[in-house]
C-alpha cells in the first residue's frame, strides 16, 4: 500500500494540471468570435430595393409596416413592379395627372377616418389609366362592384352612380377599409383583402396557416397588389428617378386649401 501512494499522487497532480490547461485554453480563445463576425456581415447587408426601417419615410414601405428582407423573391417582385410602372414602360403621365387631381380630395378624408395615407394609391392601381367599368362590372376610382357600393351607402341605379363621385366613394372606401383592418389587424393584409375580398383572403390564411402577406401564395393579381402600391408610391414621390420629367407636387399653404404646383 505504501509503495502505491506516490503513484496515486502523481496521477492526481497530472489530472489537475491537464484540467487547468484546458480551462485556460478555452478562456484564451473565444469560440463565438467567428459567429459574431458572420452576424455583423449579415447585419451590414442591405438589399438594393427594400428597407426594413420605415421610420425614415422610405418610399419602399406600405402604411409604415416593415417589408421583410429575408424572404426570397421580395426584391425581385418589387423591382418588376417598379419597371412595369416607370415612364419607359408606360410612356404616359396620366397617373401623375390623376394623382394631382384626386389626392387633395382623398388625403383629408383618409386622415379623418384614421386610415394611413398610403391607401390613396389604391385608386391609381385599381382604376389605372381610366375610371370606367372593369370587365367584372367594378366602377369608379375605388372600383366598387354595384352591390358592394350599395352596402356602403352609395346610390347605384336609376341613372345615378355615386361610385364615380370621388368624395362619396372615398368615404365608402374608408368605411370598408376600416372593417377589413378590424378583421385582419394588418394594413398590408387589409390592402390585399381590398383587392381579393376578405372571404378569399381569410380562406387562404386558414389553408396556408400563414398570415404574412409576403410569405403567402395568392392569386397572380393579389400576389403583386401590395408591391404595385409600393411601386406607385415610389414613382409618384420620386418621378424623375423613374423617367418622368414632368411631375406634380402638392403644397399646402393652409389647412383645407391645397394649391397644386406643376413642376417641369
N, C-alpha and C positions, 0 to 999 in steps of 0.2 A: 504493500500500500504506500509506503513512504517513497518508493522509487517512482511511482506513477504521478505523484503530486507535482513535481516540476514540469512534467509534460503537459498536464492539465492546465496549469497556469499559463504556459506558453501559448497554448491553443486559445485561451480566453483573451490574452493580450493581442494576438493576431486578429481575432474577430473584432475586437474593439477598434483597432487601427483601420481595418478594412471598412468598417461602418463609417468611421469619421471621414475617410477619403471619399466615400460615395456621397455623404451628406454635403461636404464642401464642394465636390464637383457639381452636384446638382444645383447648388446655390450660385456657383460661379457662371453657369451657362443658362440663361433664361430660356425656357422651352417655348414661350409664347411670342418670342421676338419675331419669328418668321411669319406667324399668322397675323400679327399686328401689322406687319408691312403689307401683306396682301389686303388686309381690311382697309388700310389707308389708300391703296391703289384703287380699290373698288369705290371708295367714297369720292375719290378725285375724278372718276369717270362721269362725264356729263353727255348724254345723248345730244345729237345735233338739233332736234326739233322739240323735245319735251323738257319741261322744267317741273320739278316737284314742288318748289316753293312758289305758291301762288300769291303770297303776300306782297310781292314786288309789282303786282299788277300785270304779270306776264300775259301776253295775248294768247299763249298756248295753255289756256285753262278754261274751265266752264263753271260759272257760278262759284268760284273760289274753292272748288273741290279738286283734290290732287289727282293728277293723271299718273298712274303707276308706270314707272320707267323699267321695271324688272320683268315686264310681260313681253314676250317675243311677238313682234308684229305691230305693236302700238305705234312706233315711229313710222313704219312704212305706210300704215293706213292714213296717218295724218299727212304724211308727205304727198300721198296720192290725192287727198282732198285739196291740199293747197295747190297742186298742179292743175287739178280739174277746174278750179275757180280763178286761176290767175288770168291776166289780160291776154297773154299769148294764146291761151286756150279758148277763151270766150269771146275775145275781140269786141267787147262792149262795156260801156259804163252804166248800163241800165240798173244794175244792182246798187251802185253808188248813188245814182239819182233817186232811186226808190227809198234808200235809207235816209237820204237828206230830206225827203218829203214826209216820211211816216215816223221817223224816230222822235222828233219833237212832240208828237202826239202820243206815241206809245210809252215813252220813258216815264212821264209823271204818273201814268195810270199803273204801270208795273210797281212803281215806288209806293203808291197809295195802297196797293194790295199786299205789299211786303214780299214781292217776288224779285229775285235777282235780275239786275239789268241785262244780263247776257241772254235772257229769254226774248229780247227784242230782235234777235237774229233769226228766230223761228219763222216769221213771215218771209224773210229773204230766202230761206232754204225751202220752206213749204210751197210757196207760190212762185218762187223763182223769177222768171222774166215776165210773168203775167199775173193777172188777178182773176182770170176766168175760171171755168169749171174744169175739174180734173176728169179723167176717164171714168172714175168711180162716182162722180157727182159732187165732190167736195168743191167749195167755192169760197172766194174772198181771200184776203191776206193771210188769215189763220186757217184756211182750208177746212172749214166746218162742213160736215155732212148735214143735210137738211134736218134729220131727226135730232142729231146732237145739238144743232143750233137752237132748235125749239126748246130742248131740255134746259138750256142755259139762258133762256129768256129772249132769244132773237125771233123776230117775226119773219117767217118764210112762207110765201104763197100769196095768191090773190094780187099779183103784181108788185108785191113787196118782198125784198130780200135784204134784210139787215146784215147778212154776212158780208156785204160789200161796204158797210159803214165802218170805217176804221175805229172810231171811238167805241161804238156799241159792241163790235165784235171783239175788240181788245178787252173790254170789261168781261165779256162772256168767257174769253180765253183765260183770263186771270182766275175766275171762279173755278173753272175746270182744272187749271194747273194746281191750284191750292188743294183741291180734292185729291189729285194724284200724289202730291207731296205728302199729304196726310196718310196715304196708303203705303207709299214706298220709303218715306223718310230719307230720300236722297234726290237732290236736284238733277243729277245725271240720269238716274232711273226715271225720274219724272219726265224728262225730255224724251227719253226712249219710249215711255208709255204714251206720250202725246202722239208720237208717230205710229206706234204699233197697236195701241189700245191696252188698257190696264188688264183685261182678262187674258189676252195672249201673253203679255209680259209676265204676269203672275204665274201662268202655267209653265212658262219657260224656266222661271226661277225655281219652281217646285220640282220640275223634272230633272233639272241640272244640279239641284242643290247648291246653287250659286247665285249671289245677289250683287256681284261686282260686274257692272256693265262690260268692262274691258276684258273680262275672262269668259263672258258668256258667248254661246253660239246662237246667234239670232239670224233672222232672215236678212237677205242682202241689203235691203233698204235701211232697216233699223240698225243693222250691224255697223253702218258707216254714218248714221244720222248725227250722233254727237260729234264725231270727227268733222263732219261738214259744218256744224255750228261753230266749232272752234276755228276751223279754217276761214269761215266767213268773218268771224270776229277779227282774226289776224289781218285779213285783206282790207277790211273796212278801216281798221285803225292804222295800218301801215300800207296804204295803197301803192306808194311808189316802189316799195320793196318787191311788190309782185307785178310790176309793169304798168300800173295805172298812172298815167301822167296827170290826169285831172282828178281831183278828189274834193271831198266836201268836209267841212269841219263845223261843228255846232258850237256857237259861242253864246253864253248866257250872260246878258248884262244885268238882268234882274229876274227873280223868280216869276215864272209864268209868262215870260216874254222872250222866247228864244229867237235869236237872229241867225239867219243862215248865211254863211260866207262861202262863196265858191272860190277855190284856190287852184291856180294853174301852176 
